[in-house]
Amino acid sequence: MSKYREHGGKQSGIPMGPLTLRLPFIHYRFEWPDYLQGLLMCTVCLAIIPVLTGKLGMSFEVALAIVIMNGTLYLAHVTFGDPVVPGWVTPAIPLLIAYVETFAPGVDRMQALIAFELMFGVFCIFLGASGLAKKFVSIIPNAMQSGIVLGAGFAAVMIVFKPGNGLKSFDNFPFTVIICVGLAFYLLFSEHFKSLRTKNKFFFYLANLGMMPTLALAVFVGPLTGELSWPTFTGEIITSPDFATLFRDFTMLGNIPIPPASMFLSSIPMVISAYLVIFGDVIQSQALLEDAQKYRPDEDIDYNPNRSHIIFGVRNTIMSVIGPDISMCGPLWAAMQVVLCERYKHGPEAMDSISGGAASFRFGTWTGYFLAPIVAAVKPILGIGLASTMLIQGYVSVRIGVLKARSYNDLGIAGVTGAIVATRGATWGLGAAIVMCALIYLGGDKEKAYIKEEPIFPGDSPDKINKEVEQHLGKAS
């Protein structure tokens, strides 16, 4: 019997309208194993720093300040009743990079990023508060959804391999990327490793570490191949984020003027693209928690998609003002949510409440940002962390994007849309998708654009085509 709830009841908290306030040690048990894992996994959060320094011209210390502020807002989810491990809007990062790069470096680029993130945040809050989130996505044709996700996957891979794009992840350390990302793909997707982890406890726990083994290997492989330096420790205990320069040079609180209306309008296609990506994370959050609920009748897991929208919408809105961030503020870190749910399934002794596990993990990553030895140890491999994240995300996005298509026409539209999104940005991609959907589905059964069956291309199956031919011949006769 839990100290904080009755058997089968919701975790205790203080109701606040659509939110529920929960505080550590008061409303849930602090889970030390998850906290300690968070200390190490802060490495992944820090991997956005090369993007912020390379694309926005920030120093390492300014970029670290943004990571810390974003990491602080991660704590808002469990604190206000959302039992998840939040993260970036990872699939949309390449799309946002491509979008902001259409603006001149400096003030214009920062204004474009601010306008987008503010619009994105307000849009998500509106959908969450009104309950319109699911309905909004339902009006987007399958082909368009598929194309956006495919484009995000293509763009993610291009970030790593495109020559001279500023980050040069693969150009700078090809052997380290090949070895370490190869290990990541094996641990995450290999059928062989799946069979090993079901038979051996060591491999089971190794799988639960997510990307951590890949990053730990990079610390040694990079220097041994001569592509990276060994970590340099200065003896400092606490990091030195530069909040003053961030507020002065990169926000509307300082030298960045309020973006003009034209920038808010031009960001709309990017806002829609990012939202199509983020809605998939909301669905995945619900699916993972529903699966975990089957194993734990002692707790009624309270997940509300509308509440989640409100929280990550507010996070994006706040960051647009105090620390515009290319990684954006998403509702889910899928890999770590999976690890958390698997440990939760082991019973109350392993993890009393899913809220306690999620909060303790994020308190761990938040602590790690301030510990100079941890940051110094992973600083040389941040590029590898970014490359690993982008390639894994690219793999998953392409796989999901293809499966979102429901017919051969959908797949053709999605392929062209994805290529345009990756090379010319969300505005051109969405425009092309709208035109192609209109031309291809014009005059036909509009339901073809919204087929809900499993993704085996039922819209163009031989049986369906034969039936349509027979119907057509019958009408003609």
Kinemage of the C-alpha trace (Angstrom):
@kinemage 1
@onewidth
@group {chain A} dominant
@subgroup {mainchain}
@vectorlist {calphas} color= white
{ca met a 1} P 0.000 0.000 0.000
{ca ser a 2} L 1.489 3.329 -1.063
{ca lys a 3} L 2.171 5.991 1.474
{ca tyr a 4} L 0.760 8.622 -0.879
{ca arg a 5} L -2.420 7.003 -2.238
{ca glu a 6} L -5.016 4.320 -1.691
{ca his a 7} L -4.660 1.089 -3.651
{ca gly a 8} L -5.930 1.695 -7.196
{ca gly a 9} L -6.247 5.430 -6.666
{ca lys a 10} L -4.574 8.420 -8.292
{ca gln a 11} L -1.345 9.769 -6.818
{ca ser a 12} L -2.131 12.511 -4.332
{ca gly a 13} L -1.747 16.153 -5.285
{ca ile a 14} L -3.314 19.594 -5.060
{ca pro a 15} L -5.953 20.234 -7.804
{ca met a 16} L -5.361 23.439 -9.802
{ca gly a 17} L -8.046 23.426 -12.484
{ca pro a 18} L -6.754 21.245 -15.363
{ca leu a 19} L -3.423 20.844 -13.492
{ca thr a 20} L -2.444 18.929 -10.349
{ca leu a 21} L 0.398 20.192 -8.164
{ca arg a 22} L 2.774 17.452 -6.940
{ca leu a 23} L 5.940 18.057 -4.912
{ca pro a 24} L 8.791 15.623 -4.160
{ca phe a 25} L 8.780 13.886 -0.758
{ca ile a 26} L 5.286 15.316 -0.159
{ca his a 27} L 3.163 13.869 -2.968
{ca tyr a 28} L 5.462 11.121 -4.267
{ca arg a 29} L 8.447 9.057 -3.212
{ca phe a 30} L 11.801 10.219 -4.557
{ca glu a 31} L 13.317 7.416 -6.684
{ca trp a 32} L 17.106 7.458 -6.273
{ca pro a 33} L 17.909 4.939 -9.074
{ca asp a 34} L 16.168 7.196 -11.595
{ca tyr a 35} L 17.868 10.277 -10.163
{ca leu a 36} L 21.327 8.694 -10.567
{ca gln a 37} L 20.574 7.653 -14.140
{ca gly a 38} L 19.491 11.219 -14.848
{ca leu a 39} L 22.875 12.517 -13.671
{ca leu a 40} L 24.534 10.578 -16.493
{ca met a 41} L 21.869 11.053 -19.157
{ca cys a 42} L 22.126 14.851 -18.957
{ca thr a 43} L 24.746 14.229 -21.665
{ca val a 44} L 21.986 13.893 -24.262
{ca cys a 45} L 20.433 17.221 -23.239
{ca leu a 46} L 23.829 18.919 -23.576
{ca ala a 47} L 24.183 17.589 -27.139
{ca ile a 48} L 22.106 20.525 -28.458
{ca ile a 49} L 24.953 22.903 -27.521
{ca pro a 50} L 26.871 22.422 -30.834
{ca val a 51} L 23.698 23.436 -32.704
{ca leu a 52} L 23.215 26.568 -30.609
{ca thr a 53} L 26.860 27.589 -30.964
{ca gly a 54} L 27.080 26.711 -34.666
{ca lys a 55} L 23.745 28.075 -35.905
{ca leu a 56} L 23.065 30.967 -33.515
{ca gly a 57} L 26.611 32.126 -32.752
{ca met a 58} L 26.375 31.542 -29.009
{ca ser a 59} L 29.303 30.740 -26.751
{ca phe a 60} L 29.367 27.403 -24.917
{ca glu a 61} L 28.454 29.150 -21.659
{ca val a 62} L 25.451 30.938 -23.224
{ca ala a 63} L 24.223 27.702 -24.796
{ca leu a 64} L 24.637 25.968 -21.431
{ca ala a 65} L 22.411 28.643 -19.872
{ca ile a 66} L 19.667 27.781 -22.391
{ca val a 67} L 20.009 24.054 -21.644
{ca ile a 68} L 19.671 24.788 -17.923
{ca met a 69} L 16.543 26.900 -18.382
{ca asn a 70} L 14.955 24.336 -20.675
{ca gly a 71} L 15.940 21.633 -18.177
{ca thr a 72} L 14.335 23.588 -15.345
{ca leu a 73} L 11.067 23.756 -17.289
{ca tyr a 74} L 11.215 19.967 -17.822
{ca leu a 75} L 10.327 19.738 -14.131
{ca ala a 76} L 6.996 21.468 -14.817
{ca his a 77} L 5.422 18.315 -16.264
{ca val a 78} L 5.355 16.085 -13.187
{ca thr a 79} L 5.083 19.114 -10.905
{ca phe a 80} L 1.758 19.991 -12.544
{ca gly a 81} L 0.413 16.478 -12.999
{ca asp a 82} L 1.828 15.141 -16.288
{ca pro a 83} L 3.561 11.795 -15.474
{ca val a 84} L 6.083 11.768 -18.327
{ca val a 85} L 9.763 12.351 -19.074
{ca pro a 86} L 9.602 15.411 -21.378
{ca gly a 87} L 12.261 16.210 -23.952
{ca trp a 88} L 12.993 17.945 -27.247
{ca val a 89} L 10.788 18.043 -30.339
{ca thr a 90} L 13.608 16.013 -31.878
{ca pro a 91} L 12.178 15.169 -35.345
{ca ala a 92} L 11.413 18.846 -35.971
{ca ile a 93} L 14.904 20.134 -35.047
{ca pro a 94} L 16.308 19.686 -38.593
{ca leu a 95} L 13.255 21.452 -40.027
{ca leu a 96} L 13.663 24.377 -37.638
{ca ile a 97} L 17.386 24.615 -38.406
{ca ala a 98} L 16.593 24.802 -42.121
{ca tyr a 99} L 13.934 27.439 -41.434
{ca val a 100} L 16.063 29.782 -39.323
{ca glu a 101} L 18.962 29.454 -41.773
{ca thr a 102} L 16.824 31.256 -44.369
{ca phe a 103} L 17.360 34.372 -42.251
{ca ala a 104} L 20.630 36.289 -41.899
{ca pro a 105} L 22.770 35.318 -38.887
{ca gly a 106} L 22.412 37.581 -35.884
{ca val a 107} L 19.362 39.661 -35.047
{ca asp a 108} L 17.192 38.474 -37.964
{ca arg a 109} L 17.790 34.799 -37.205
{ca met a 110} L 17.053 35.248 -33.500
{ca gln a 111} L 13.858 37.170 -34.296
{ca ala a 112} L 12.722 34.363 -36.608
{ca leu a 113} L 13.374 31.766 -33.898
{ca ile a 114} L 11.577 33.852 -31.262
{ca ala a 115} L 8.562 34.422 -33.529
{ca phe a 116} L 8.293 30.714 -34.314
{ca glu a 117} L 8.641 29.481 -30.729
{ca leu a 118} L 6.180 32.056 -29.401
{ca met a 119} L 3.606 31.173 -32.077
{ca phe a 120} L 4.194 27.473 -31.481
{ca gly a 121} L 3.738 27.819 -27.725
{ca val a 122} L 0.545 29.863 -27.958
{ca phe a 123} L -0.867 27.486 -30.583
{ca cys a 124} L -0.256 24.442 -28.345
{ca ile a 125} L -1.798 26.191 -25.323
{ca phe a 126} L -4.893 27.037 -27.374
{ca leu a 127} L -5.301 23.445 -28.601
{ca gly a 128} L -4.837 22.050 -25.099
{ca ala a 129} L -7.156 24.506 -23.374
{ca ser a 130} L -9.874 24.090 -26.020
{ca gly a 131} L -9.516 20.312 -26.385
{ca leu a 132} L -9.129 20.659 -30.169
{ca ala a 133} L -5.743 18.920 -30.443
{ca lys a 134} L -6.928 15.576 -31.792
{ca lys a 135} L -9.458 17.162 -34.138
{ca phe a 136} L -6.800 19.420 -35.676
{ca val a 137} L -4.583 16.525 -36.730
{ca ser a 138} L -7.565 14.556 -38.063
{ca ile a 139} L -8.112 17.153 -40.820
{ca ile a 140} L -4.562 16.720 -42.167
{ca pro a 141} L -4.467 14.130 -45.001
{ca asn a 142} L -2.366 11.006 -44.434
{ca ala a 143} L -0.022 11.912 -47.289
{ca met a 144} L 0.766 15.305 -45.782
{ca gln a 145} L 1.433 13.844 -42.342
{ca ser a 146} L 3.637 11.185 -43.886
{ca gly a 147} L 5.552 13.760 -45.923
{ca ile a 148} L 6.291 15.992 -42.952
{ca val a 149} L 7.651 13.110 -40.876
{ca leu a 150} L 9.661 11.770 -43.833
{ca gly a 151} L 11.088 15.241 -44.430
{ca ala a 152} L 12.126 15.470 -40.790
{ca gly a 153} L 13.910 12.125 -41.152
{ca phe a 154} L 15.717 13.155 -44.350
{ca ala a 155} L 16.762 16.472 -42.815
{ca ala a 156} L 18.080 14.756 -39.676
{ca val a 157} L 20.393 12.546 -41.721
{ca met a 158} L 21.477 15.495 -43.862
{ca ile a 159} L 22.582 17.409 -40.770
{ca val a 160} L 25.174 14.719 -40.108
{ca phe a 161} L 26.338 13.983 -43.657
{ca lys a 162} L 25.848 17.182 -45.677
{ca pro a 163} L 29.340 18.585 -46.432
{ca gly a 164} L 30.120 22.051 -45.138
{ca asn a 165} L 26.856 22.616 -43.277
{ca gly a 166} L 28.601 24.168 -40.261
{ca leu a 167} L 28.314 21.264 -37.826
{ca lys a 168} L 30.246 18.777 -40.000
{ca ser a 169} L 29.567 15.915 -37.619
{ca phe a 170} L 30.648 13.147 -39.982
{ca asp a 171} L 33.414 15.134 -41.692
{ca asn a 172} L 35.128 15.858 -38.393
{ca phe a 173} L 34.969 12.418 -36.771
{ca pro a 174} L 33.880 9.732 -39.252
{ca phe a 175} L 35.334 6.702 -37.458
{ca thr a 176} L 33.856 7.690 -34.104
{ca val a 177} L 30.440 8.243 -35.678
{ca ile a 178} L 30.555 4.900 -37.515
{ca ile a 179} L 31.624 2.914 -34.438
{ca cys a 180} L 29.442 4.610 -31.841
{ca val a 181} L 26.326 5.095 -33.938
{ca gly a 182} L 26.713 1.513 -35.135
{ca leu a 183} L 26.584 0.386 -31.506
{ca ala a 184} L 23.516 2.565 -30.900
{ca phe a 185} L 21.642 1.024 -33.841
{ca tyr a 186} L 22.574 -2.461 -32.669
{ca leu a 187} L 21.396 -1.857 -29.095
{ca leu a 188} L 18.176 -0.110 -30.103
{ca phe a 189} L 16.997 -1.880 -33.254
{ca ser a 190} L 18.833 -5.181 -33.766
{ca glu a 191} L 16.722 -8.346 -33.754
{ca his a 192} L 19.785 -10.239 -32.532
{ca phe a 193} L 20.203 -7.968 -29.509
{ca lys a 194} L 16.473 -8.218 -28.751
{ca ser a 195} L 16.867 -11.957 -28.372
{ca leu a 196} L 19.953 -11.505 -26.166
{ca arg a 197} L 18.258 -9.109 -23.749
{ca thr a 198} L 15.389 -11.531 -23.178
{ca lys a 199} L 17.811 -14.274 -22.151
{ca asn a 200} L 20.466 -12.427 -20.169
{ca lys a 201} L 20.048 -9.902 -17.324
{ca phe a 202} L 23.242 -8.039 -18.234
{ca phe a 203} L 21.980 -7.335 -21.748
{ca phe a 204} L 18.548 -6.455 -20.348
{ca tyr a 205} L 20.030 -3.759 -18.103
{ca leu a 206} L 22.328 -2.619 -20.924
{ca ala a 207} L 19.277 -2.100 -23.145
{ca asn a 208} L 17.608 -0.056 -20.400
{ca leu a 209} L 20.440 2.471 -20.523
{ca gly a 210} L 19.281 3.728 -23.907
{ca met a 211} L 21.985 5.832 -25.601
{ca met a 212} L 24.271 5.950 -22.582
{ca pro a 213} L 26.573 3.052 -23.674
{ca thr a 214} L 27.072 4.794 -27.032
{ca leu a 215} L 28.132 8.055 -25.396
{ca ala a 216} L 30.366 6.293 -22.874
{ca leu a 217} L 32.124 4.480 -25.717
{ca ala a 218} L 32.621 7.767 -27.589
{ca val a 219} L 34.612 9.191 -24.641
{ca phe a 220} L 37.305 6.573 -25.388
{ca val a 221} L 36.923 5.888 -29.115
{ca gly a 222} L 37.151 9.557 -30.122
{ca pro a 223} L 40.568 10.227 -28.535
{ca leu a 224} L 41.935 6.792 -29.550
{ca thr a 225} L 41.117 7.496 -33.213
{ca gly a 226} L 42.610 10.974 -32.916
{ca glu a 227} L 39.312 12.620 -33.858
{ca leu a 228} L 38.455 13.990 -30.407
{ca ser a 229} L 40.416 15.193 -27.405
{ca trp a 230} L 40.373 13.623 -23.970
{ca pro a 231} L 38.235 15.438 -21.388
{ca thr a 232} L 39.926 18.322 -19.618
{ca phe a 233} L 39.112 18.783 -15.942
{ca thr a 234} L 39.821 22.187 -14.386
{ca gly a 235} L 39.076 21.297 -10.793
{ca glu a 236} L 35.865 23.352 -10.807
{ca ile a 237} L 32.839 21.804 -9.157
{ca ile a 238} L 30.050 24.046 -10.463
{ca thr a 239} L 29.526 25.071 -14.102
{ca ser a 240} L 29.469 28.717 -15.233
{ca pro a 241} L 26.457 29.352 -17.497
{ca asp a 242} L 26.358 32.890 -18.911
{ca phe a 243} L 22.814 34.107 -18.297
{ca ala a 244} L 23.755 37.787 -18.529
{ca thr a 245} L 25.017 37.541 -22.115
{ca leu a 246} L 22.070 35.352 -23.072
{ca phe a 247} L 19.496 37.894 -21.865
{ca arg a 248} L 21.439 40.851 -23.302
{ca asp a 249} L 22.348 39.575 -26.778
{ca phe a 250} L 19.869 36.817 -27.636
{ca thr a 251} L 16.451 37.710 -26.200
{ca met a 252} L 13.773 40.396 -26.367
{ca leu a 253} L 14.767 41.283 -22.793
{ca gly a 254} L 17.932 42.816 -24.250
{ca asn a 255} L 19.113 43.779 -27.733
{ca ile a 256} L 16.751 41.677 -29.886
{ca pro a 257} L 13.748 43.752 -31.057
{ca ile a 258} L 10.245 42.281 -31.038
{ca pro a 259} L 9.873 40.352 -34.334
{ca pro a 260} L 7.786 42.047 -37.024
{ca ala a 261} L 4.366 40.661 -37.952
{ca ser a 262} L 5.785 39.248 -41.198
{ca met a 263} L 8.007 36.864 -39.231
{ca phe a 264} L 5.067 35.563 -37.217
{ca leu a 265} L 3.126 34.951 -40.440
{ca ser a 266} L 6.054 33.268 -42.195
{ca ser a 267} L 6.477 30.896 -39.237
{ca ile a 268} L 2.969 29.393 -39.595
{ca pro a 269} L 3.982 26.497 -41.916
{ca met a 270} L 6.840 25.643 -39.551
{ca val a 271} L 4.445 25.769 -36.579
{ca ile a 272} L 2.080 23.336 -38.306
{ca ser a 273} L 4.964 21.029 -39.265
{ca ala a 274} L 6.337 20.981 -35.726
{ca tyr a 275} L 2.888 20.320 -34.322
{ca leu a 276} L 2.293 17.361 -36.626
{ca val a 277} L 5.503 15.907 -35.215
{ca ile a 278} L 4.689 16.722 -31.594
{ca phe a 279} L 1.208 15.205 -31.736
{ca gly a 280} L 2.781 11.815 -32.405
{ca asp a 281} L 4.715 12.178 -29.132
{ca val a 282} L 1.460 12.842 -27.264
{ca ile a 283} L -0.094 9.685 -28.716
{ca gln a 284} L 3.041 7.720 -27.858
{ca ser a 285} L 3.002 9.028 -24.276
{ca gln a 286} L -0.542 7.820 -23.818
{ca ala a 287} L 0.215 4.413 -25.360
{ca leu a 288} L 3.275 3.825 -23.143
{ca leu a 289} L 1.398 4.774 -19.973
{ca glu a 290} L -1.622 2.657 -20.891
{ca asp a 291} L 0.706 -0.310 -21.388
{ca ala a 292} L 2.394 0.305 -18.023
{ca gln a 293} L -1.005 0.603 -16.324
{ca lys a 294} L -1.779 -3.034 -17.170
{ca tyr a 295} L 1.014 -4.154 -14.832
{ca arg a 296} L 0.235 -1.796 -11.941
{ca pro a 297} L -3.375 -1.941 -10.683
{ca asp a 298} L -2.202 -0.275 -7.459
{ca glu a 299} L -2.002 3.156 -9.160
{ca asp a 300} L -4.469 4.887 -11.461
{ca ile a 301} L -2.139 6.702 -13.869
{ca asp a 302} L -3.664 10.070 -14.668
{ca tyr a 303} L -2.561 11.197 -18.152
{ca asn a 304} L -4.464 13.947 -19.944
{ca pro a 305} L -3.310 15.034 -23.450
{ca asn a 306} L -4.944 18.449 -23.065
{ca arg a 307} L -3.020 19.083 -19.829
{ca ser a 308} L 0.190 18.005 -21.547
{ca his a 309} L -0.467 20.492 -24.374
{ca ile a 310} L -0.955 23.312 -21.891
{ca ile a 311} L 2.300 22.523 -20.077
{ca phe a 312} L 4.602 22.165 -23.084
{ca gly a 313} L 2.847 25.112 -24.746
{ca val a 314} L 3.651 27.299 -21.738
{ca arg a 315} L 7.239 25.999 -21.746
{ca asn a 316} L 7.742 27.047 -25.374
{ca thr a 317} L 6.150 30.426 -24.740
{ca ile a 318} L 8.421 31.114 -21.769
{ca met a 319} L 11.562 29.972 -23.614
{ca ser a 320} L 10.741 32.240 -26.573
{ca val a 321} L 11.136 35.168 -24.181
{ca ile a 322} L 13.998 34.151 -21.879
{ca gly a 323} L 16.001 31.689 -23.992
{ca pro a 324} L 14.967 30.867 -27.589
{ca asp a 325} L 15.954 27.254 -28.197
{ca ile a 326} L 16.237 25.271 -31.443
{ca ser a 327} L 15.522 22.000 -29.603
{ca met a 328} L 12.071 23.347 -28.627
{ca cys a 329} L 10.051 22.047 -25.662
{ca gly a 330} L 8.397 18.715 -26.369
{ca pro a 331} L 6.069 16.432 -24.383
{ca leu a 332} L 8.190 13.272 -24.394
{ca trp a 333} L 11.692 11.805 -24.341
{ca ala a 334} L 10.518 8.500 -25.796
{ca ala a 335} L 13.625 6.396 -25.087
{ca met a 336} L 13.743 7.320 -21.413
{ca gln a 337} L 9.963 7.015 -20.992
{ca val a 338} L 10.277 3.435 -22.220
{ca val a 339} L 13.078 2.724 -19.721
{ca leu a 340} L 11.054 4.334 -16.932
{ca cys a 341} L 7.892 2.355 -17.734
{ca glu a 342} L 9.812 -0.922 -17.855
{ca arg a 343} L 11.203 -0.324 -14.349
{ca tyr a 344} L 7.771 0.783 -13.121
{ca lys a 345} L 6.275 -2.538 -14.256
{ca his a 346} L 8.439 -4.345 -11.683
{ca gly a 347} L 6.107 -3.204 -8.893
{ca pro a 348} L 5.846 -0.665 -6.063
{ca glu a 349} L 9.118 -1.754 -4.472
{ca ala a 350} L 10.998 -0.872 -7.661
{ca met a 351} L 9.074 2.395 -8.237
{ca asp a 352} L 6.178 3.501 -6.068
{ca ser a 353} L 4.617 5.938 -8.565
{ca ile a 354} L 5.268 6.698 -12.224
{ca ser a 355} L 5.249 10.375 -11.216
{ca gly a 356} L 8.055 9.771 -8.728
{ca gly a 357} L 10.207 8.006 -11.327
{ca ala a 358} L 9.728 10.660 -14.010
{ca ala a 359} L 10.341 13.547 -11.619
{ca ser a 360} L 13.411 11.939 -10.018
{ca phe a 361} L 14.971 11.312 -13.437
{ca arg a 362} L 14.471 14.916 -14.506
{ca phe a 363} L 15.800 16.200 -11.174
{ca gly a 364} L 18.881 14.092 -11.942
{ca thr a 365} L 19.459 15.630 -15.385
{ca trp a 366} L 18.872 19.087 -13.917
{ca thr a 367} L 21.535 18.491 -11.258
{ca gly a 368} L 23.973 17.208 -13.890
{ca tyr a 369} L 23.900 20.521 -15.790
{ca phe a 370} L 25.514 22.250 -12.800
{ca leu a 371} L 28.245 19.666 -12.065
{ca ala a 372} L 31.412 20.777 -13.857
{ca pro a 373} L 33.134 17.333 -13.810
{ca ile a 374} L 30.174 15.747 -15.640
{ca val a 375} L 29.955 18.563 -18.188
{ca ala a 376} L 33.736 18.508 -18.714
{ca ala a 377} L 33.709 14.735 -19.238
{ca val a 378} L 31.116 14.912 -22.013
{ca lys a 379} L 32.097 18.235 -23.637
{ca pro a 380} L 34.410 16.621 -26.260
{ca ile a 381} L 31.692 14.170 -27.378
{ca leu a 382} L 28.742 16.541 -27.714
{ca gly a 383} L 29.061 16.354 -31.507
{ca ile a 384} L 28.819 12.563 -31.308
{ca gly a 385} L 25.772 12.897 -29.075
{ca leu a 386} L 24.155 15.139 -31.677
{ca ala a 387} L 25.080 12.840 -34.568
{ca ser a 388} L 23.739 9.802 -32.703
{ca thr a 389} L 20.493 11.594 -31.844
{ca met a 390} L 19.962 12.833 -35.410
{ca leu a 391} L 20.727 9.511 -37.124
{ca ile a 392} L 18.544 7.523 -34.736
{ca gln a 393} L 15.794 10.089 -35.146
{ca gly a 394} L 16.222 9.959 -38.922
{ca tyr a 395} L 15.839 6.180 -38.913
{ca val a 396} L 12.721 6.273 -36.749
{ca ser a 397} L 11.148 9.207 -38.623
{ca val a 398} L 11.549 7.585 -42.037
{ca arg a 399} L 10.112 4.335 -40.715
{ca ile a 400} L 7.122 6.086 -39.129
{ca gly a 401} L 6.659 8.393 -42.107
{ca val a 402} L 6.401 5.501 -44.557
{ca leu a 403} L 3.931 3.680 -42.306
{ca lys a 404} L 1.743 6.783 -42.079
{ca ala a 405} L 1.066 6.492 -45.823
{ca arg a 406} L -2.100 4.509 -46.531
{ca ser a 407} L -1.875 4.097 -50.313
{ca tyr a 408} L 0.640 4.201 -53.139
{ca asn a 409} L -0.538 7.716 -53.987
{ca asp a 410} L 0.026 8.739 -50.355
{ca leu a 411} L 3.540 7.321 -50.485
{ca gly a 412} L 4.374 9.130 -53.721
{ca ile a 413} L 3.093 12.452 -52.374
{ca ala a 414} L 4.944 11.876 -49.104
{ca gly a 415} L 8.243 11.109 -50.842
{ca val a 416} L 8.159 14.303 -52.908
{ca thr a 417} L 6.932 16.346 -49.930
{ca gly a 418} L 9.643 14.931 -47.672
{ca ala a 419} L 12.404 15.761 -50.152
{ca ile a 420} L 11.114 19.320 -50.560
{ca val a 421} L 10.751 19.778 -46.786
{ca ala a 422} L 14.327 18.591 -46.235
{ca thr a 423} L 15.844 20.760 -48.971
{ca arg a 424} L 13.613 23.847 -49.147
{ca gly a 425} L 11.872 23.977 -45.749
{ca ala a 426} L 8.409 23.514 -44.281
{ca thr a 427} L 6.715 26.305 -46.248
{ca trp a 428} L 7.587 24.857 -49.652
{ca gly a 429} L 6.953 21.307 -48.438
{ca leu a 430} L 3.472 22.010 -47.081
{ca gly a 431} L 2.583 24.013 -50.179
{ca ala a 432} L 3.679 21.188 -52.453
{ca ala a 433} L 1.755 18.630 -50.370
{ca ile a 434} L -1.452 20.690 -50.556
{ca val a 435} L -1.178 21.081 -54.343
{ca met a 436} L -0.391 17.389 -54.918
{ca cys a 437} L -3.208 16.208 -52.627
{ca ala a 438} L -5.659 18.514 -54.415
{ca leu a 439} L -4.584 17.395 -57.893
{ca ile a 440} L -4.399 13.675 -57.143
{ca tyr a 441} L -7.516 13.331 -54.994
{ca leu a 442} L -9.578 16.002 -56.812
{ca gly a 443} L -12.868 14.667 -58.120
{ca gly a 444} L -12.503 11.318 -56.360
{ca asp a 445} L -13.617 9.905 -53.065
{ca lys a 446} L -12.164 12.294 -50.505
{ca glu a 447} L -12.127 9.492 -47.935
{ca lys a 448} L -9.128 8.075 -49.815
{ca ala a 449} L -7.032 10.854 -48.316
{ca tyr a 450} L -8.071 9.782 -44.804
{ca ile a 451} L -8.049 5.961 -44.897
{ca lys a 452} L -7.758 4.645 -41.335
{ca glu a 453} L -6.807 1.000 -41.927
{ca glu a 454} L -3.447 -0.484 -41.094
{ca pro a 455} L -0.641 0.842 -43.327
{ca ile a 456} L -0.610 -1.898 -46.005
{ca phe a 457} L -1.662 0.474 -48.797
{ca pro a 458} L -5.343 -0.625 -48.777
{ca gly a 459} L -6.287 2.315 -50.978
{ca asp a 460} L -4.446 0.706 -53.907
{ca ser a 461} L -4.777 -2.987 -53.037
{ca pro a 462} L -5.597 -5.308 -55.980
{ca asp a 463} L -8.934 -6.258 -54.427
{ca lys a 464} L -9.972 -2.636 -54.030
{ca ile a 465} L -8.892 -1.724 -57.551
{ca asn a 466} L -10.795 -4.695 -59.021
{ca lys a 467} L -13.946 -3.681 -57.151
{ca glu a 468} L -13.646 -0.116 -58.428
{ca val a 469} L -13.201 -1.376 -62.005
{ca glu a 470} L -16.254 -3.633 -61.693
{ca gln a 471} L -18.319 -0.757 -60.268
{ca his a 472} L -17.188 1.524 -63.083
{ca leu a 473} L -17.987 -1.051 -65.780
{ca gly a 474} L -21.378 -1.667 -64.163
{ca lys a 475} L -22.237 2.031 -64.271
{ca ala a 476} L -21.013 2.328 -67.875
{ca ser a 477} L -23.231 -0.535 -69.011
